[in-house]
Amino acid sequence: MGKIMLELDVMMAKRHMSLNDLAAEVGITNVNLSKIKNNKVNAIRFTTLANICKALECEPGDILKYDPNEEEE
């Protein structure tokens, strides 16, 4: 079936942005951003995704990847 994977950590590294800084700029808790960063979420609000993209100056496709070989848990 495949799975959507978040590569937020890659973009954060490219932008030299820490979890704490990004969480503050996006307006969510460190814990929730950590869950997003580590692919421990099943959904993400478009507003949160938009705020992440704004803070990292990227497009959603820069952090969302589809892996056709990965299976949902």
Number of C-alpha atoms within 10 A of each C-alpha: 8 11 14 15 18 21 17 22 17 13 17 18 10 10 13 10 15 12 17 15 12 19 20 14 14 20 13 14 13 15 12 13 23 17 12 19 19 14 15 13 14 10 8 9 8 10 10 14 16 15 18 23 19 14 18 20 12 14 13 16 11 15 19 14 13 12 12 10 9 12 10 9 5
